[in-house]
């Protein structure tokens, strides 16, 4: 699936609602022929761009490279299609493989059976040619293979990322129901933050939003903390090119403040450990403090927070929490844009402010709303009260 000039098509996967943000990220990295798909964005680039996307993309969960597409109506045709690929281009008989299959088809009902047939086709090819075969290894294989069947169209890709890109490598501990790093970065980029004004999270939990905000503000690539990417095991891996990409980074200055707080001393302990591990101790200020007592800096800025959900609090406590959030915003956050992520519409009603934007996002399996409240100074805030 190559194009001219050593370029080829790639697919960056993401979460529902973050496709447009990922599109913009790819544009900034110099990707070509960018197309928005469902929970993914496809684009054209070369090997250097493949390396750059893994290092730099904040809203991608993985980057895969399609290598073959064919039609199959049953598992015999699937087997033949997989054997059309010369697997010796990618691995030797001594290497290890892992296969991920996703199926949306009337003819292929079980993804596990698809995985078995794909594995058989690959190892049989090696056994026939070499008298030996690669083995399956789900953790840290030489090559991770992605098989996607949509009706009768089978697309085979190789996974350049390995572990999901949300696993940045800075997290040493986490609170209950932590926010996914890709989701946190997506929320910040969706907010249109100017990357100059203050960034606040008064219910910061394990500090994910604060850390992702600092990485964005200081232009630090999210993949900088990772020990490795899957493409580093590929047969065409160019170590010198990767060194150039990895070292071609320029941290920029940020004059605003990044401030977090949480009522839980345990959460604060975890947040501080994660911030330290990310090397951001001097760039983020955190303290143990309930939102009721949190006062933002006088300078205007952005607040993004992910309050506790109903699964963690009783309905009455939830109502009181969100009512308090609304009061604090009205009386102490004049001049700020406040964004809140919650899965419950009842919670948003308790805030008693009218949102200026609503975005649907999925935090894991939960369908959530990400809502913006523009807190005008003086009496202008009255127009955001519910009638």
C-alpha positions as CSV (number, residue, x, y, z in Angstrom):
1,X,0.0,0.0,0.0
2,X,2.8,2.4,-0.9
3,X,2.5,5.6,-2.9
4,X,5.2,7.4,-4.8
5,X,8.4,8.8,-3.3
6,X,8.6,6.2,-0.5
7,X,5.4,7.4,1.1
8,X,2.5,5.2,2.2
9,X,-0.9,5.4,3.8
10,X,-1.1,5.2,7.6
11,X,-4.0,5.2,10.1
12,X,-4.0,6.9,13.5
13,X,-6.7,5.6,15.9
14,X,-8.4,7.7,18.5
15,X,-11.5,8.0,20.6
16,X,-15.0,9.1,19.4
17,X,-15.1,13.0,19.4
18,X,-11.4,13.5,19.0
19,X,-11.1,12.9,15.2
20,X,-11.0,16.6,14.2
21,X,-8.3,17.4,16.8
22,X,-6.2,14.5,15.6
23,X,-6.7,15.8,12.0
24,X,-5.2,19.2,13.1
25,X,-2.3,17.5,14.9
26,X,-1.5,15.5,11.7
27,X,-1.7,18.6,9.6
28,X,0.8,20.4,11.9
29,X,3.2,17.4,11.5
30,X,3.1,17.7,7.7
31,X,0.9,14.7,6.9
32,X,-0.7,14.6,3.5
33,X,-4.1,13.4,2.1
34,X,-5.7,13.4,5.6
35,X,-9.1,11.8,5.9
36,X,-11.4,11.6,9.0
37,X,-12.7,8.1,9.6
38,X,-14.7,6.6,12.5
39,X,-12.5,6.8,15.6
40,X,-9.5,7.2,13.3
41,X,-7.8,9.5,10.8
42,X,-5.9,8.2,7.8
43,X,-3.0,10.0,6.1
44,X,0.0,9.7,3.8
45,X,3.6,10.1,5.0
46,X,7.0,8.5,4.9
47,X,9.0,6.6,7.5
48,X,10.2,9.7,9.2
49,X,6.6,10.9,9.7
50,X,5.7,7.5,11.0
51,X,8.3,8.0,13.8
52,X,7.2,11.6,14.4
53,X,3.5,10.7,14.8
54,X,4.3,8.1,17.4
55,X,6.4,10.6,19.4
56,X,4.2,13.7,19.0
57,X,0.6,12.8,18.6
58,X,-1.3,13.6,21.8
59,X,-4.8,12.3,20.7
60,X,-3.8,9.0,18.9
61,X,-4.0,5.7,20.7
62,X,-1.9,3.9,18.0
63,X,-0.6,4.3,14.5
64,X,-0.9,1.4,12.1
65,X,0.4,0.8,8.6
66,X,-2.0,-1.1,6.2
67,X,0.0,-3.6,4.1
68,X,-2.6,-5.6,2.3
69,X,-6.4,-5.5,1.4
70,X,-8.5,-8.3,-0.1
71,X,-12.0,-9.8,-0.1
72,X,-12.9,-12.9,1.8
73,X,-16.2,-14.7,2.3
74,X,-15.0,-17.5,4.5
75,X,-12.0,-18.6,6.6
76,X,-10.5,-20.5,3.7
77,X,-10.4,-17.3,1.6
78,X,-9.1,-15.4,4.6
79,X,-6.3,-17.9,5.0
80,X,-5.4,-17.6,1.3
81,X,-5.5,-13.8,1.5
82,X,-3.1,-13.7,4.4
83,X,-0.7,-16.0,2.6
84,X,-0.6,-13.5,-0.3
85,X,1.7,-11.4,1.9
86,X,5.4,-12.3,2.0
87,X,5.8,-12.3,5.7
88,X,9.6,-12.8,5.4
89,X,9.7,-9.0,4.6
90,X,8.6,-8.3,8.1
91,X,9.8,-11.1,10.4
92,X,12.0,-14.2,10.5
93,X,11.0,-17.7,11.7
94,X,12.7,-16.9,15.0
95,X,10.6,-13.9,15.7
96,X,7.3,-13.5,17.7
97,X,3.9,-12.2,16.6
98,X,0.7,-11.0,18.2
99,X,-2.6,-10.6,16.2
100,X,-5.5,-8.3,17.0
101,X,-8.7,-8.9,15.1
102,X,-11.8,-6.7,14.8
103,X,-14.8,-8.0,12.9
104,X,-17.9,-6.4,11.6
105,X,-19.3,-9.0,9.2
106,X,-22.2,-11.5,8.8
107,X,-19.7,-14.1,7.5
108,X,-17.1,-13.8,10.2
109,X,-18.8,-13.9,13.6
110,X,-15.9,-14.6,16.0
111,X,-12.8,-12.5,16.0
112,X,-10.9,-15.1,18.0
113,X,-11.4,-17.7,15.2
114,X,-10.3,-15.0,12.7
115,X,-7.1,-14.5,14.8
116,X,-6.4,-18.3,14.8
117,X,-6.8,-18.6,11.0
118,X,-4.5,-15.6,10.4
119,X,-1.9,-17.1,12.8
120,X,-2.2,-20.4,11.0
121,X,-1.6,-18.8,7.6
122,X,1.5,-16.9,8.8
123,X,3.2,-19.8,10.6
124,X,2.3,-22.3,7.8
125,X,4.0,-20.1,5.3
126,X,7.2,-20.1,7.3
127,X,7.0,-23.8,8.1
128,X,6.6,-24.6,4.4
129,X,9.6,-22.3,3.4
130,X,11.9,-22.7,6.4
131,X,10.9,-25.8,8.2
132,X,10.4,-23.7,11.3
133,X,7.9,-21.1,12.5
134,X,7.5,-17.9,14.5
135,X,5.7,-18.2,17.8
136,X,2.8,-16.2,19.3
137,X,3.7,-13.8,22.1
138,X,1.0,-11.4,23.3
139,X,3.4,-9.2,25.4
140,X,6.1,-7.3,23.6
141,X,6.1,-9.3,20.3
142,X,8.5,-8.6,17.4
143,X,5.5,-7.8,15.2
144,X,2.0,-6.8,16.2
145,X,-0.5,-7.5,13.4
146,X,-3.9,-5.8,13.1
147,X,-6.7,-7.5,11.1
148,X,-9.9,-5.6,10.4
149,X,-12.8,-7.3,8.6
150,X,-15.7,-5.0,7.4
151,X,-18.4,-7.2,5.7
152,X,-16.1,-9.1,3.2
153,X,-13.2,-6.6,3.0
154,X,-10.2,-7.6,5.0
155,X,-7.4,-5.1,5.8
156,X,-4.2,-6.3,7.3
157,X,-2.0,-3.7,9.0
158,X,1.2,-3.7,11.1
159,X,1.1,-1.8,14.4
160,X,3.9,0.7,14.7
161,X,3.1,1.8,18.3
162,X,3.0,-1.4,20.4
163,X,1.4,-0.5,23.7
164,X,-1.4,2.1,23.3
165,X,0.0,5.6,23.0
166,X,-2.1,6.7,26.0
167,X,0.5,4.9,28.1
168,X,2.9,7.8,28.0
169,X,5.3,6.3,30.6
170,X,5.1,9.1,33.2
171,X,2.3,7.6,35.3
172,X,3.6,5.7,38.4
173,X,0.3,5.5,40.3
174,X,-3.3,6.3,39.8
175,X,-6.5,7.1,41.6
176,X,-9.8,5.3,41.1
177,X,-11.2,5.8,37.6
178,X,-8.3,7.9,36.3
179,X,-8.8,10.0,33.1
180,X,-7.1,8.5,30.1
181,X,-4.1,10.5,28.9
182,X,-5.3,10.7,25.3
183,X,-8.7,11.9,26.5
184,X,-7.2,14.5,28.8
185,X,-5.0,15.9,25.9
186,X,-8.0,15.9,23.6
187,X,-10.1,17.8,26.1
188,X,-7.4,20.5,26.4
189,X,-7.0,20.8,22.6
190,X,-10.8,20.9,22.1
191,X,-10.9,23.9,24.6
192,X,-8.9,26.1,22.2
193,X,-6.6,27.1,25.1
194,X,-4.2,29.8,23.9
195,X,-1.2,28.1,25.7
196,X,-0.4,31.5,27.3
197,X,-3.0,31.9,30.0
198,X,-3.3,30.0,33.3
199,X,-4.5,26.4,33.3
200,X,-6.4,25.1,36.4
201,X,-7.8,21.8,37.6
202,X,-9.3,22.2,41.1
203,X,-10.3,18.5,41.3
204,X,-7.1,17.1,39.7
205,X,-7.1,13.5,41.1
206,X,-3.9,11.8,39.8
207,X,-2.9,15.0,37.9
208,X,-3.4,13.8,34.3
209,X,-5.0,17.0,33.0
210,X,-2.2,19.1,34.7
211,X,0.6,17.0,33.2
212,X,-1.0,16.9,29.7
213,X,-1.5,20.7,29.9
214,X,2.2,21.2,30.8
215,X,3.3,19.0,28.0
216,X,1.2,21.1,25.5
217,X,2.3,24.4,27.0
218,X,6.0,23.7,27.0
219,X,5.9,21.8,23.6
220,X,7.1,18.5,25.2
221,X,6.3,15.4,23.0
222,X,4.0,13.0,24.9
223,X,6.1,10.0,23.7
224,X,9.3,11.3,25.2
225,X,8.8,9.1,28.3
226,X,8.2,5.8,26.5
227,X,10.8,3.1,26.6
228,X,10.1,1.9,23.1
229,X,7.8,1.8,20.2
230,X,6.9,-1.3,18.1
231,X,8.5,0.2,14.9
232,X,11.9,-0.1,16.6
233,X,11.7,-3.9,16.1
234,X,10.8,-3.7,12.4
235,X,13.2,-5.0,9.9
236,X,13.5,-1.6,8.1
237,X,14.0,0.3,11.4
238,X,16.4,3.3,10.9
239,X,18.1,4.0,14.2
240,X,19.8,7.1,12.9
241,X,16.6,8.6,11.6
242,X,14.8,7.8,14.9
243,X,17.7,9.6,16.8
244,X,17.2,12.7,14.6
245,X,13.4,12.7,15.2
246,X,13.8,12.1,18.9
247,X,16.4,14.8,19.4
248,X,14.8,17.4,17.2
249,X,12.8,18.9,20.0
250,X,12.6,22.5,21.2
251,X,11.0,23.2,24.5
252,X,9.2,26.6,24.5
253,X,8.6,29.1,27.3
254,X,5.3,29.4,29.1
255,X,4.5,32.4,31.3
256,X,1.2,31.3,32.7
257,X,0.6,29.1,35.8
258,X,-0.5,25.5,35.8
259,X,-2.3,24.9,39.1
260,X,-4.1,21.9,40.5
261,X,-5.8,21.0,43.8
262,X,-7.7,18.1,45.3
263,X,-9.5,17.5,48.6
264,X,-7.8,14.0,48.9
265,X,-4.3,13.9,50.4
266,X,-3.9,10.4,48.8
267,X,-4.8,11.8,45.4
268,X,-2.3,14.6,45.9
269,X,0.4,12.1,46.8
270,X,-0.2,10.3,43.6
271,X,-0.4,13.5,41.5
272,X,2.9,14.7,42.9
273,X,4.6,11.3,42.2
274,X,3.3,11.4,38.6
275,X,4.4,15.1,38.1
276,X,7.8,14.3,39.5
277,X,8.2,11.3,37.2
278,X,7.3,13.5,34.2
279,X,10.0,16.0,35.2
280,X,7.5,18.7,35.6
281,X,7.8,19.5,39.4
282,X,8.8,23.1,38.7
283,X,6.2,23.6,36.1
284,X,3.1,22.6,38.0
285,X,1.8,23.8,41.4
286,X,-0.5,21.5,43.4
287,X,-2.0,21.6,46.9
288,X,-4.5,19.8,49.1
289,X,-7.6,22.0,49.1
290,X,-11.3,21.5,48.5
291,X,-12.9,23.2,45.6
292,X,-15.0,25.3,48.1
293,X,-11.8,27.0,49.2
294,X,-10.0,27.1,45.8
295,X,-9.4,30.7,44.5
296,X,-8.0,31.1,41.0
297,X,-5.2,33.6,40.2
298,X,-6.6,37.1,39.3
299,X,-5.3,36.7,35.7
300,X,-7.8,35.2,33.4
301,X,-7.4,31.6,32.2
302,X,-8.8,28.2,31.6
303,X,-10.3,25.7,34.0
304,X,-10.8,22.1,32.9
305,X,-11.9,19.5,35.4
306,X,-13.3,16.0,35.6
307,X,-15.4,15.8,38.9
308,X,-16.3,12.5,40.5
309,X,-19.1,10.6,38.7
310,X,-22.2,9.0,40.0
311,X,-20.6,5.7,40.3
312,X,-18.4,7.1,43.0
313,X,-20.9,9.4,44.8
314,X,-24.5,9.1,46.0
315,X,-27.1,11.1,44.0
316,X,-27.6,13.7,46.8
317,X,-23.9,14.2,47.2
318,X,-23.5,14.6,43.4
319,X,-26.2,17.3,43.3
320,X,-24.6,19.2,46.1
321,X,-21.1,18.9,44.5
322,X,-22.3,20.3,41.1
323,X,-24.4,23.0,42.7
324,X,-21.2,24.1,44.6
325,X,-19.2,24.0,41.4
326,X,-21.8,26.4,39.8
327,X,-21.6,28.8,42.8
328,X,-17.8,28.9,42.8
329,X,-17.7,29.5,39.1
330,X,-20.2,32.4,39.3
331,X,-18.5,34.1,42.3
332,X,-14.8,33.4,41.8
333,X,-14.0,32.6,38.2
334,X,-14.9,35.9,36.4
335,X,-12.9,36.1,33.2
336,X,-12.3,32.3,33.0
337,X,-13.5,29.7,30.6
338,X,-14.5,26.6,32.6
339,X,-14.9,23.2,30.9
340,X,-16.4,20.3,32.8
341,X,-16.6,16.6,31.8
342,X,-19.5,14.6,33.2
343,X,-21.6,11.6,32.1
344,X,-24.8,12.8,33.9
345,X,-27.1,15.5,32.5
346,X,-28.6,15.9,36.0
347,X,-25.2,16.9,37.2
348,X,-25.0,19.7,34.7
349,X,-28.5,20.9,35.6
350,X,-27.3,21.3,39.2
351,X,-24.6,23.7,38.0
352,X,-27.4,26.2,37.1
353,X,-25.3,27.9,34.4
354,X,-26.0,27.8,30.7
355,X,-23.1,26.2,28.7
356,X,-21.8,28.0,25.6
357,X,-20.6,24.7,24.0
358,X,-21.4,21.0,24.4
359,X,-19.2,18.2,23.0
360,X,-20.0,14.4,23.3
361,X,-17.0,12.3,24.3
362,X,-16.5,8.7,25.5
363,X,-14.5,8.2,28.7
364,X,-14.0,4.5,28.4
365,X,-17.5,3.0,27.9
366,X,-19.3,6.0,29.4
367,X,-20.9,8.5,27.0
368,X,-20.0,11.9,28.5
369,X,-20.7,15.6,27.8
370,X,-17.8,18.1,27.8
371,X,-19.4,21.5,28.5
372,X,-18.0,25.0,28.4
373,X,-19.1,27.8,30.7
374,X,-17.8,31.3,29.8
375,X,-17.7,33.3,33.0
376,X,-18.0,36.9,32.1
377,X,-17.0,39.6,34.5
378,X,-19.7,41.7,36.3
379,X,-23.4,41.2,35.6
380,X,-22.8,39.6,32.2
381,X,-22.7,36.3,33.9
382,X,-26.4,36.6,34.6
383,X,-27.2,35.7,31.0
384,X,-25.7,32.2,31.6
385,X,-28.1,31.4,34.4
386,X,-30.8,28.9,33.6
387,X,-34.2,30.6,33.0
